[in-house]
């Protein structure tokens, strides 16, 4: 029997060398029935030119869709979902890569578990090291877990039933945190299956990572709290406070690592005040009090331990 078609949606904007590597990782999958769909978000050098010399004949099909204007990553993913022919869609940012067994492992897991979403671990490439990160086991309510932390990961780890993705498109208002917003929404519609293997290579040093842009992170934070605080309140007032604190902590940590210490102190203090039971909130708030000096000490300690 022919295995179900999987549409690999590679979204790209102005990273030609990374795009070629991402597409090569799709071509090298051990799974036999993969359609490649590249969504070019109006790159200065069109993706069609970048991939002109790349051999894609081993794939079941391959197409390139180009936006007439730059519309953002979430719009590009929605374009990919709308154009997909596969029974499943799997996402790949242009600066990430899949390991060869990624699609095969995920299709097997999603069908064995009768789930709507499969996700996996990553190999994170840092400037001085490689780090394997496996998502923790979520016991109980996936929605509740996701409201406090992204326990799934980036879009590149996700394989989703296409019918489900069409019913629940990504929210294009989000400049950041869109993956988490989508996973929360999907978790209310279906179950998730976790694959405890690093099947995605994530390049932390790639230019243009959204995590480097604090303004986008803060806008995503505000939208996320506005959208999901009523849902968090359904779990009780204490959980609502926990939800708000974790959201403030995540964006406060982003401000801290971006060197915006005044804003980091405000956000981290809000997390501590709102939910004082989490030690991480206190640790980061104290580190932010000293600004660059305590940040430098923290980096030195991590370097010695590493």
Secondary structure, DSSP 8 states (H G I E B T S, - for coil): -----EEEEEEESS-HHHHHHHHHHHHT-S-S-EEEEEEE---SS-HHHHTTTS--TTSSEEEEEE-SS---HHHHHHHHHHH--SSEEEEEETTEEE-TTHHHHHHHHHHHHT-SEEEEEEEEE-SS-EEEE------S-HHHHHHHS-SS--GGG-EEEHHHHHHS---TT-SSSHHHHHHHHHHTTS-EEEEEEEEEEEETT-TT-GGG-HHHHHHHHHHHHHHHHHHHHTT-HHHHHHHHHHHHHHHHHHHHHTT-HHHHHHHHHHHHHH-TT-HHHHHHHHHHHTTHHHHHHHHHHHHHH-
